[in-house]
Amino acid sequence: MREEIINSIVQTGEIKDVCQNVAKNSGLAQDLYNEVILIFCEMPSEKLIKVYNSGYFKFYAVRIVLNTFNSNTSPFSRKYKHFEKKQEISGDTYQQENEYEHEKDEKIGWIESEMEKLSWYEARLFREYLDAGSCRKLSAKTGIPFQSIWKTVSEVRKKLKEQMS
């Protein structure tokens, strides 16, 4: 029975198609297919027969293909994936990130200077809002009603936007 199941798996070619779709651009489709067939060959007979006869064999086989290909700890990964080409990062990327950080720092500095012009309550509440991440969290933390926080934060944001334009 075991040999018949494995022959059926190989002859239908469905698993080979799945392997080709999963590993389409990596050039590892045939190696993935061989590894998956090896997994089925090494599987205990009782388990293979049970899975094959249960009606969810295709789902099981696709999960094996995906897990084998995507896992960094699978035997397939250890054998084949370390030969894949790595993409180099150019120095331009680092320079673009630094420019972005510079612009971001300028905006943060501007916001800080504009917040000094606000009342102490608005400035403090807005800073707390930024730390908390939401009006609801700040309301739970401070006990100040949500509507009050939301109104103050909205007004501060509106003032900052108007000053920025």
C-alpha positions in Angstrom: 0.0 0.0 0.0 2.8 2.4 0.9 4.6 2.0 -2.5 1.3 2.5 -4.3 0.7 5.7 -2.5 4.2 7.0 -3.2 3.9 6.0 -6.9 0.6 7.8 -7.1 2.1 10.9 -5.6 4.9 10.9 -8.2 2.7 10.0 -11.2 0.0 12.6 -10.6 2.6 15.4 -10.7 0.5 17.6 -8.4 3.2 18.0 -5.8 5.7 18.8 -8.5 3.4 21.6 -9.7 3.1 23.0 -6.2 6.8 22.9 -5.8 7.3 24.8 -9.0 4.8 27.4 -7.9 6.3 27.9 -4.5 9.9 28.0 -5.7 9.3 29.6 -9.0 12.0 32.2 -9.1 14.6 30.6 -7.0 15.7 27.7 -9.3 15.2 25.3 -6.4 11.9 23.7 -7.6 13.3 20.3 -8.5 15.4 20.2 -5.3 12.3 21.1 -3.2 10.3 18.4 -5.0 13.0 15.8 -4.3 13.1 16.8 -0.6 9.3 16.6 -0.2 9.2 13.1 -1.9 12.0 12.1 0.5 9.9 13.3 3.4 7.0 11.1 2.3 9.3 8.2 1.8 10.7 8.5 5.3 7.2 9.0 6.9 6.0 6.0 8.9 3.7 3.7 6.8 0.7 4.0 9.2 0.9 7.8 9.1 1.2 8.0 5.3 -1.7 5.7 4.8 -3.9 7.5 7.4 -3.2 10.9 5.8 -3.7 9.7 2.3 -7.0 8.0 3.0 -8.3 10.8 5.3 -9.2 13.2 2.5 -6.9 16.0 3.5 -3.7 14.7 1.8 -3.5 17.6 -0.7 -3.7 20.1 2.1 -1.1 18.2 4.1 1.2 17.9 1.1 1.0 21.7 0.4 1.8 22.5 4.0 4.8 20.2 3.8 6.0 22.0 0.7 5.5 25.5 2.1 7.1 24.7 5.5 10.0 22.9 3.9 10.7 25.9 1.5 10.0 28.7 3.9 11.6 27.4 7.1 15.2 28.5 7.9 15.7 25.4 10.0 14.5 22.6 7.6 17.0 20.2 6.1 16.2 21.6 2.7 17.2 25.1 3.9 20.4 23.8 5.3 21.3 21.9 2.1 20.3 24.5 -0.6 19.3 27.9 0.6 22.7 29.1 1.6 23.7 29.0 -2.0 21.1 31.6 -3.0 22.4 35.0 -4.2 22.2 37.8 -1.7 21.3 41.3 -2.8 23.8 43.9 -1.9 22.6 47.2 -0.4 24.1 50.2 -2.0 25.6 53.1 -0.1 22.9 55.4 -1.5 20.3 53.8 0.8 22.3 54.8 3.9 22.6 58.3 2.6 18.8 58.6 1.9 18.0 57.3 5.4 20.3 60.0 6.9 18.6 62.7 4.9 15.3 61.5 6.1 16.4 61.5 9.7 17.7 65.0 9.3 14.3 66.3 7.9 12.5 64.4 10.7 14.8 65.9 13.3 14.1 69.4 12.0 10.4 68.9 12.1 10.6 67.5 15.7 12.6 70.5 16.7 10.1 72.9 15.1 7.2 71.1 16.9 9.0 71.4 20.2 9.6 75.1 19.7 5.9 75.6 18.7 4.7 73.6 21.8 6.5 76.1 24.0 4.0 78.7 22.8 1.1 76.6 24.0 -0.4 76.7 27.5 1.3 74.4 30.0 -1.7 72.1 30.1 -2.0 71.8 26.3 1.8 71.1 25.9 1.9 68.6 28.8 -1.3 66.8 27.6 0.0 66.6 24.1 3.4 65.2 25.2 1.5 62.6 27.3 -0.7 61.8 24.4 2.4 61.2 22.2 3.8 58.9 24.8 0.6 57.0 25.4 -0.2 56.6 21.7 -4.0 57.2 21.9 -6.5 59.3 23.7 -8.1 56.3 25.3 -4.9 55.0 26.8 -4.1 58.5 28.1 -7.6 58.7 29.6 -7.2 55.4 31.4 -3.7 56.4 32.6 -4.6 59.9 33.9 -8.3 59.6 34.7 -9.0 62.7 32.6 -12.2 62.2 30.5 -11.6 61.0 27.0 -13.7 63.8 25.4 -11.6 66.4 27.2 -8.3 64.8 26.0 -9.6 64.3 22.5 -10.7 68.0 22.3 -7.4 69.4 23.6 -5.3 67.1 21.4 -7.4 68.0 18.3 -6.9 71.7 19.0 -3.2 71.4 19.5 -2.9 69.4 16.3 -4.9 72.0 14.4 -2.7 74.8 15.8 0.5 73.0 14.8 -0.9 72.3 11.3 -1.8 75.9 10.8 1.6 77.1 12.0 3.3 74.6 9.7 1.5 75.9 6.5 
